[in-house]
Amino acid sequence: MTGPSLRGDHHVHSAFSDDAVSTPAENLAAARAAGLDTLRMVDHVRVSTSYVPDFLAVVRGLPRVDGLRVLTGVEAKVLDASGAVDAPPDVLAALGRPDGADRVLLADHQFPGPDGPWSPRVVLEHLGAGTLTRAGAVETLVTATARAVRRAGRAQLAHPFSLLPKIGLTEDDVSDELLDALAEVLVATGTPVEVNEKWRCPGARVRDRWVAAGVALVASTDAHVADDVGRYAWLRAEQA
């Protein structure tokens, strides 16, 4: 299996996220100590978030480290089946510009329902009642993700399929046809996909199929504390 380079960490949070503790400077120091050549600093946003300019200013004010490329991003969930993204419109519009973040990391934090995000509990209730089938849930998730990728333009797919175990499904429930359809969108838009250490996804079958289709894979820890930056145990074992 061809895997991503473990000298990059493409998803690292700082205290700008309400569930992380380290500063961007501490994350930078950790990346340098780990011998990384690429670091993407990312924090969570919602439509109402206002801190992004301050976050970008702090990251861009950090000292340069020879041999270490520092990238930026914001992480947002896919809101609904239409592929709407839970991020401020001005932040999405500025992606890739000198005044904006490099990419938006699209995440399946909740299920993209027809009327907005559904919690895992709601999805399980629909599955139990028969108002949603396993195949229908997977198709909705994949289709919404593809639509969000196209709408965002400059995305990175964050921990793909991490939602599935929370709703009683696995990557085995995702058909080859759906994987290929999403891969086509990822390749066409130049969207990289994380292999995520924290959530241990996507698995080998998905990775291999997407690599064969030309999808770019990048490694990420999803670190919420500097000590975890660039530390790969599961992923290193997967590539052994």
Secondary structure, DSSP 8 states (H G I E B T S, - for coil): -----TTEEEEE--TTSTT----HHHHHHHHHHTT-SEEEEEEE--TT---HHHHHHHHHTS---TT-EEEEEEEEEB-STT--BSS-HHHHHTTTSTTS-SEEEEE-SSEEETTEEE-HHHHHHHHHHTSS-HHHHHHHHHHHHHHHHHHHSSEEE-STTTTGGGGT--GGGS-HHHHHHHHHHHHHHT--EEEETTTTBS-HHHHHHHHHHT--EEEE--BSSGGGTT--SHHHHHH-
